[in-house]
Amino acid sequence: MAKIFNFKTKVYYEDTDAGGIVYYANYLKFLERARTELIYDLGLNHQKLMEDFGFQIVVSHCDIAFKKPASFEDLLVVKTSIEQLSVVKIIMKQNIYKLETINKDNKEHLLIEAKVKLACINKESRPSKMPKEALTLFKSCL
């Protein structure tokens, strides 16, 4: 079973639209932050990927299902796992939940379901194979 990485964030006023709910494009930011934190958790960062391994990771495709909205000051948790991994791509499953504290029980309510396909590219923005050392680190998530 794939390892699940949790990233918690709060909805700030700047994340919302005129109606006080999260503007749909801001969910992409929450997903990106969670993926970046996963990379940090592996002891990597985007600069190190390019400098030490000669590649970077970019989004090539994203499917998102918006189930329910989040609102100003909601506490959210983004759960991220790697579904597929190869030397040229990573497919991640990411779900965003609203975390409610009710009588000290944390209850999660699904807001967003996303599947994000990531591609490995070189400095010239061409497809690039992930080096074995980097691949091994990402395999530790499976």
Protein Blocks (a to p, Z undefined) as FASTA:
>chain_A
ZZdddddddddfklpcfkopacfklmmmmmmmmmmmmmmmnopafklmmmmnopacddfb
dcdddfbdcdehiacddddddfbdcfkbccddddddddddeehiacdddfbdcddddddd
dfkopacdddfklmmmmmmmZZ
